[in-house]
Amino acid sequence: MFKKIFVAALLVSAALPGGVAAQVTPGKPVAEKVGLDTLASLPLMSDLQMSPGGTKIAMTLGAGNEFGYAVLDLSKPGSKPQIFARASTFKEAGQRDVTSYRWVDDRYLIVELASREFVAAFGQRVDIQRLAAYDTDTGKTHPLAWDQATADASNILHIDKEKKRILLGRQIDDGNTERRFSYQVDWVDVATGKVLENVQRTNPIVDGWAADGKGVVRMGFGSDRDSGEQRYLYRSNAGENFRTVQKVVDKNFTGAGIQPLVFLNEPDMAIVSSNHEGYRAIYKANLATMEIGEKLFSIPGYDVGTAIPNEDRDGIVGYAYATDRIRRKFTDERLATVQKFLAEDFGEGNAVIVSSDDGDKRLIVSMASPEQVGSYYLYDVESGKFSLIGHASDALGDGKLNPVKAIRYKASDGLEIEAILTTPRLRAGQKNLPVVVLTHGGPYGVRDYASYDQWAQAIAEQGYVVVQPNYRGSGGYGIEFQKAGRKDGFGTRMQDDLNDVVDHLAGQGIVDPKRACMMGWSYGGYASARAAQRDPTRWRCTIAGAGVYDLPMMRDFDQGLLGSFGANYLAEGASSLSDVSPARNTDGKWAPILIVHGVRDPRVPIAQARTLVSRLKGSGKQQGTDFEYIEQPKNGHYGIYFTKEERIEWLGGAANWLARFNPAYVPSDADYAKKPAADPLIANFKFAH
């Protein structure tokens, strides 16, 4: 049934690869209100990756309540994607997800699996990461070097396409308990999954290794869980011993030190990133001396993400970065020419090269404005033909939903902050609208962009203005901006930034500050609970997903997971973790709060939500009136892995809660008489007690 659903749902152009090219036309606004059933759907296709020879595309497919992983054979015109795995197959063993995949050659695709499981031998929960190889010729999948593996056996350092082997860093159990979490490096045969040769033994101070474009292990790196010291070891060639070239303690969690990206085909030279000048930029550096040389690329006011390596991984073809949107700048002349033409024809940032074959003759291009869910095209560079591979949503196609843009506002202490604003298209021109502050997780080093956001679009479609502040501490805006979040930590000045964006929008007449709610997941869930507890008169309601509500409890958990240094990311600026913990301050007035949590959450234990619910009850607050609680039995922490059922429960529950305490349309609204009919999935949503 699963395969039939995908075959029926998948739109693959008849032009793949040899017919008449699909015409790329600009999207038009969707006329009617879109139901939650459509908005909460899994993306029909995502994460498309072209094989090196350009004959196949690997992709993630979504239909109904299920993700699947498939390969489309471009050498067979009219063929359908061949599905080789389902997400539910992996979830049966717990919260195990397919986190990535990559091609070895046009026959073998490597799939990475990840889960967090309790391992009796270690006496704790451990991140388990494994690799499997899918053989497109036989249709079979087999494990890669699972024998003796302990936690991580997924660190691919190099791919040898000709010999069909990978250089793999993996943690093994060789009987020495002190080395169970240290990495050795082996050549692994992709066709059989067997280890061919060990090239680097474990080192007690090394947590990972890096190899150059020829497959020579050149660098090791590790960190002390308690002191936080990060150490880099280096050698110029395979005949040398490793020596320490860098030690750094990243006390502000901002990515201190030099971070190597690509080993160049020059003695000891590499492309690196560093934020030593305040913002992360790309440089050339000598790894033997750790001396930074020429600055290659930077963006005023923003951090640069990374450099894009060439096929041989001994040079680069460009840079990945973000301003208001995620962008690429190519230094490779061929790719730069293509990107320029795409920008001229489809708008700056709307067409992005997401994958290509070796030689860049066939490109996969993602087409989407910030209001569009997106579509994927195959671009043949030599013929100039565009062929539609498919839309991320068949129901929406290339239709435009609610307008999205980046704005800037001043916090109450004068700090300038970027935010993403989504306005309800069905209420264009209306003033003083209700607002939902959608707060991102992290919090440090994470941010939102002016792009299609399923949660923001689903809420805006109900008639709300949605704003996503990149509050202080968010990533991408330099060291000092991130340090400002740590200095003025959880639940204090960072929380004020969320209040201030409502005041800014109210000052422009866009929203009514008395009709405000907050919603968020992970740190955003914490912020929503803190808003309900700290500022109950400001917020009509809040919706908190997967949040940390008892910070001392979370720090104890993180001691085991991250070590005593890593656990220090919490609330540096707070006078007391207890003072800013919603679950430890449940007495007194709270704004109505909806709490949602996945039982299988590997990052924030379900005990956090259960503790908050218990303490709310202990303080006399009533479920159904003061708060509601949803436990999702199979859900984890990361939104991209939600099933459709979980997405509808999260978004439908949130929209129902909003409608109850902060209706999108009230009689005083000028467009009240034109309000659309209620969505049955939202209006009839039931909270199970």
Buried (B, 14 or more C-beta within 10 A) or exposed (E): EBBEBBEEBBBBBEBBBEEEBBEBEEBEEBEEBBBBBBBBBBBBBBBBBBBBBBBBBBBBBBBBBBBBBBBBBBEEEEEBBBBBBBBBEBBEEBBBBBBBBBBBBBBBBBBBBBBBBEEEEEEEBBEBBBBBBBBBEEEEBBBBBEEBBBBBBBBBBBBBBEEBBBBBBBBBBEEEEEBBBBBBBBBBBBBEBBBBEEBBEBBEBBBBBBBBBBBBBBBBBBBBBEEBBBBBBBBEEEEEEBEEBBEBBBEBBBBBBBBBBBBBEEEBBBBBBBBEEEBBBBBBBBBBEBEBEEEBBBBEEBBBBBBBBBBEBBBBBBBBBBBBBBBBBBBBEEBBEBBEEBBEEBEEBBBBBBBBBBEBBBBBBBBBBBBBBBBBBBBBBEEEBBBBBBBBBBBBBBBBBBBBEBBEBEBEEEBEBBBBBBBBBBBEEBEBBBBBBBBBBBBBBBBBBBBBBBBBBBBBBBBBBBBBBBBBBBBBBBBBBBBBBBBBBBBBBBBBBBBBBBBBBBEEEBBBBEBBBBBBBBBBBBBBBBBBBBBBEBBBBBBBBBBBBBBBBBBEBBBEBBBBBBBBBBBBBBEEBEBBBBBBBBEEEBBBBBBBBBBBBBBBBBBBBBBBBEBBBEEEBEBEEBBBBBBBEBBBBBBEBBBBBBBBBBBBBBBBBBBBBBBBBEEEBEBEEEBEEEBEBBEEBEEEE
